[in-house]
Amino acid sequence: MSEKHTPVLRESATFDRLTIQEIQRAAETGIYDIRGGGTKRKLPHFDDLLLLGASVSRYPLEGYREKCGTDVVLGTRFAKKPIHLKIPVTIAGMSFGALSANAKEALGRGASIAGTSTTTGDGGMTPEERGQSQHLVYQYLPSRYGMNPDDLRKADAIEIVLGQGAKPGGGGMLLGMKVTERVAGMRTLPVGVDQRSACRHPDWTGPDDLAIKIAELREITDWEKPIYVKIGASRPYYDVKLAVKAGADVIVLDGMQGGTAATQEVFIEHVGIPILPAIPQAVQALQEMGMHRKVQLIVSGGIRNGADVAKAMALGADAVAIGTAALVALGDNHPRLDDELKKIGSAAGYYDDWQNGRDPAGITTQDPELSKRLDPVEAGRRLANYLRVLVLEAQTMARACGKSHLHNLDPEDLVALTVEAAAMARVPLAGTSWIPGQGY
Amino acid sequence: MKTIDLSSASVRDLNQALHGDVQDREWVVTHPAGKHNLAVGVNQAVSIDINGHAGYYCAGMNQKASVTVHGNVGVGVAENMMSGTVRVKGSASQAAGATAHGGLLVIEGDAGARCGISMKGVDIVVGGSIGHMSCFMAQAGRLVVCGDAGDALGDSLYETRIYVRGEVKSLGSDCIEKEMRAEHLEELQELLNRAGFDADPASFKRYGSARTLYNFKVDNASAY
């Protein structure tokens, strides 16, 4: 009698279940998948680096006793009124439209409590966020939705957005379901219409024009406000050089792990480079121009904890910005929402359909009933707590490296766990003095 | 009348004076020599005459002021204007009136490519012709062209209304010719009057959005 064998099911590495499902979805709908959030696949990241705590050859600082400074001044190159932040963790630009008014207010509240800045987004400045933000950066975006000179003058800095880490080279889209009367009014478009944000600015075509545009914004604001230039990481060495040459005070470099309110899944996962290899290229560009620490560098794209902050600063950043992590701190994807998220085909920890405007947390929505669920005071307090934790963690690591200010961290405090990370971050492979590409 | 001579004063001097506590209501700028960013960010009901050619972004983000350029202008004249009037006696380069929210921009000569790109409520009247991709993604306001229009006029248009007297080389995605009804003739006459152009509204054609691209449908993929 022959014995019956249960066959072992073997999934294809190339056509795994997710890939098969996506092919089936594409065949059914004829349209690419759109979602929010950032990359989902594993990419080279700060986890591939380690900080070298002090022992004999280095002298550590006493935790909680010896000072480790955290402040940063942004816009020291040309602006009459640079921004002085207490902590080097800022809130990245996220639009009213993508986010509810309560969420924008909460971001302003949390950032102000922690002593840092928040940033507007596509669609203009709301009174809620200006009112609650001690330091507010006003984004100057290709769409120029809601752009007006009164708000330029109300801002503490201006950020010219050339790209976003989740979609360098791509425009934005706010789908019609989130375009309420207020959002439509701010953007001068009909209610319910998909709002496409252009991928490039309408009145300039290259870096020479950027220099004139920066000069225009300086003239309009009487040279008071720092001018940031935000770049989606793809060719940071060249982009940073050109932006600095054009007159930027601050470079904002957003890696591909950065989030978005809504864009094509294929774009999120396949365009741009991670922030890990982007930082050394940007720093090299600044150093070659003699501008490192003179033109400040803010980096973003997947910053999650104090280790990420410390490592980014050790690689040469002056500050970091957080977006997705800030939304999670406000309450997005919270386990208490699991039942509701399951009703809309997701689950806590997985929700990324920010484009649909059905976020039960009341954050990535314009639905008035859902928006009301987010208490901006309480959410702001949570964000402030999270920001404090990021900074405390980064300070702890910096002290262990013997540094009395987060800005004193440098690449010598880092090693890499993998050859790939060593090559990208330009730090030695752990246990060796080898930096791939730079010899022994 | 206050005169600022840009052969000796700087652009910063000019803009700083215009942003300050302005007592003079009439300003004259001499020797502009194509300099960029002239009279940007003005937020006063003053009259400014620029006697010569201006570079990029002349009268950018204008509010309330009446600016007249007695010459040609570069890229982005009156970009993001909110209110007031900008008149160019000569011709304009590309992106004239880009993203402007309000006010009136008059170009007596021709305008280059992408005139009125992403305009958001401004009225633009051009005495001559305009270049390709004009009114691309334009959202609101009116564009009047007494001459011809280049390729892809009104591509991806939202609610802007376009009137053209001459030939249109081609229309962009989702832009169609529409009926000239009485209210449009009246609207056009009023715009021509404000701009100071003597033209018969009945000789113009009207163009606007077919509104088929307002919400993404895969059946329209070839239009994107």
Boltz contact constraints between the chains, C-beta under 6 A:
constraints:
  - contact:
      token1: [A, 30]
      token2: [B, 218]
      max_distance: 6.0
  - contact:
      token1: [A, 31]
      token2: [B, 218]
      max_distance: 6.0
  - contact:
      token1: [A, 144]
      token2: [B, 99]
      max_distance: 6.0
  - contact:
      token1: [A, 147]
      token2: [B, 80]
      max_distance: 6.0
  - contact:
      token1: [A, 148]
      token2: [B, 82]
      max_distance: 6.0
  - contact:
      token1: [A, 149]
      token2: [B, 41]
      max_distance: 6.0
  - contact:
      token1: [A, 149]
      token2: [B, 61]
      max_distance: 6.0
  - contact:
      token1: [A, 176]
      token2: [B, 215]
      max_distance: 6.0
  - contact:
      token1: [A, 188]
      token2: [B, 120]
      max_distance: 6.0
  - contact:
      token1: [A, 188]
      token2: [B, 139]
      max_distance: 6.0
  - contact:
      token1: [A, 188]
      token2: [B, 140]
      max_distance: 6.0
  - contact:
      token1: [A, 189]
      token2: [B, 139]
      max_distance: 6.0
  - contact:
      token1: [A, 189]
      token2: [B, 158]
      max_distance: 6.0
  - contact:
      token1: [A, 193]
      token2: [B, 214]
      max_distance: 6.0
  - contact:
      token1: [A, 194]
      token2: [B, 215]
      max_distance: 6.0
  - contact:
      token1: [A, 194]
      token2: [B, 216]
      max_distance: 6.0
  - contact:
      token1: [A, 202]
      token2: [B, 95]
      max_distance: 6.0
  - contact:
      token1: [A, 202]
      token2: [B, 98]
      max_distance: 6.0
  - contact:
      token1: [A, 202]
      token2: [B, 99]
      max_distance: 6.0
  - contact:
      token1: [A, 202]
      token2: [B, 117]
      max_distance: 6.0
  - contact:
      token1: [A, 202]
      token2: [B, 118]
      max_distance: 6.0
  - contact:
      token1: [A, 203]
      token2: [B, 75]
      max_distance: 6.0
  - contact:
      token1: [A, 203]
      token2: [B, 76]
      max_distance: 6.0
  - contact:
      token1: [A, 203]
      token2: [B, 79]
      max_distance: 6.0
  - contact:
      token1: [A, 203]
      token2: [B, 95]
      max_distance: 6.0
  - contact:
      token1: [A, 203]
      token2: [B, 98]
      max_distance: 6.0
  - contact:
      token1: [A, 212]
      token2: [B, 36]
      max_distance: 6.0
  - contact:
      token1: [A, 212]
      token2: [B, 56]
      max_distance: 6.0
  - contact:
      token1: [A, 215]
      token2: [B, 37]
      max_distance: 6.0
  - contact:
      token1: [A, 216]
      token2: [B, 37]
      max_distance: 6.0
  - contact:
      token1: [A, 216]
      token2: [B, 40]
      max_distance: 6.0
  - contact:
      token1: [A, 216]
      token2: [B, 57]
      max_distance: 6.0
  - contact:
      token1: [A, 216]
      token2: [B, 60]
      max_distance: 6.0
  - contact:
      token1: [A, 219]
      token2: [B, 15]
      max_distance: 6.0
  - contact:
      token1: [A, 219]
      token2: [B, 37]
      max_distance: 6.0
  - contact:
      token1: [A, 219]
      token2: [B, 40]
      max_distance: 6.0
  - contact:
      token1: [A, 220]
      token2: [B, 40]
      max_distance: 6.0
  - contact:
      token1: [A, 220]
      token2: [B, 41]
      max_distance: 6.0
  - contact:
      token1: [A, 220]
      token2: [B, 61]
      max_distance: 6.0
  - contact:
      token1: [A, 222]
      token2: [B, 19]
      max_distance: 6.0
